Amino acid sequence: MLIPHKYMNLEKSVLKMSGSIIEVFLNNKTIEFDYLFKIIERKYGIEIYELFIPSLSLLYCLGKINYIVEEDLLEWRNED
């Protein structure tokens, strides 16, 4: 679900998915888009498909990740 409501399953939310993506970035500073999707899909199943892109968009808007178009890579931004 993208819009929260009182019956919402928090395990299938953009915030939960963003947290899982951040966990993947703790081990890898750069990762291919497809490989990241496959890692998250193995963890949650195919039903996360509609939450994956909004979760990446949230992290991008917060300035936590960059997308390198030429190489199709997602890069974790260090706040040093």
N, C-alpha and C positions, 0 to 999 in steps of 0.2 A: 504494500500500500504506500502511496506517495503522500496522501493527505491523512494526517492522524485523526483518529476517532477513538472513543472509549472501548470499542471492541477489537481494536487493532492488535495483531500478533506482533509483539516487539522484536521477535526473532527474525521477522521478515520486514524490516524497515530500512530506510536509507541510512539512518545513523548507525545501525548495527552492521550493515554492509560496509560502510565507510570505515568502521573500526576494524573489520576483518581485512580490508585492503591495507590499512595502516600496518597491521600485523605482518603482512607479507613484505611490506617495505622495510621492516625492521631487519630482515635478513638480506634484502637486495636493494641497493640504491637506485638501480635502473632495471627495468623489466619490460619485456615485450608485451604489448596489449593482449594478444591472443593467449600467451602463456599465463598472464595474470587471470584472465577470464577462466581458463581451464582449472587453475588452482581453486578459485572461488566456487566454480561449478562442482568440483569434486567434493567440496565441503558442504554445500547447501543444496545441490541438485539443480535441475534446469529451471525451477520456478524462480530463481534469482535473476533471470534474464531481464525482466522489466525494471529491476532495481540497480543493476550494475552500472549503466551509463549515468543515471542521476547521482549515484554515489561518487563516481569519478568527477562529475560536474561540481558537486559540492566541494570536494577536496581541491579542485582546480580554482574554484571561486574563492576559497579560503587561502589560496596561495601556497598550498602544501605540495602540489605536484605540478610538473611541467610535462607537456606532450611534445616530443620531437618528431615532427611529421616525416622527415626524410627517412628515418630509421624505424618508425612506428614503435617508439619507445616511450614509456612513462618513466619520469625521473623524480625522485624524492628531493624536495628542496630543503637544504640545510639552513637553519635559522641562525647560523653562527655570526 
